[in-house]
Amino acid sequence: MPRYVFFLVLLALAGCDLFGEDRPARIDGRAVVHSGTLDGLADARERWASTGIEEYRFEYSRACECLASQVGPFVVTVSGGEVEDVESLAGAPLPDDYVAFTVAGLFERIGDAFEQGADRVDVAYDAALGFPIDVEIDYDRGVVDEELLVEVLGFERLDD
């Protein structure tokens, strides 16, 4: 391979994020704030609380080594902080013991990860409303399949 081609390829790869560390400032058109800190979690919780949103519907999916029925995507309707309805868009029946996430539940899992000393906590929060959009928690880098990966695919406020 000519030397200049090698350097062009090297230059192109230098701008790539091969390990997922650079995260976009927008996800699906929403401005996001990335944080892997307790302060970032506290700021996002405060933004969320200030909205006063009590009723909403959101769609999310998970990445895990689990039953297909637990991956999603799911549409969850929340009223007064409680899950009112869960629909699996994958068409798989939900297990009787399935517990759907709420925004508060996602905040709780993120907080628990910090308390447990997770090896990696990386979250993208909606810049305006504060809810988590992309959650990546690796409790122990040396253990396979104990990660929590959740992506919020859509959000709709119902109590306008």
Number of C-alpha atoms within 10 A of each C-alpha: 5 6 7 9 10 11 11 11 10 11 11 10 11 10 8 10 10 9 6 7 8 9 14 11 13 13 16 10 7 13 15 24 20 20 16 17 16 14 10 17 24 14 15 24 19 14 18 21 15 11 11 10 17 15 18 20 19 19 21 22 19 18 16 15 12 10 11 16 17 22 18 20 20 24 21 20 22 23 16 10 15 14 17 12 12 19 17 19 15 13 12 14 12 17 10 6 6 10 12 19 20 20 19 16 13 17 19 12 16 25 16 12 18 18 10 10 12 16 13 17 21 18 26 27 27 21 19 14 19 24 26 26 25 20 22 18 22 20 20 14 13 9 9 10 14 14 19 17 16 21 18 21 16 12 15 12 13 13 10 8
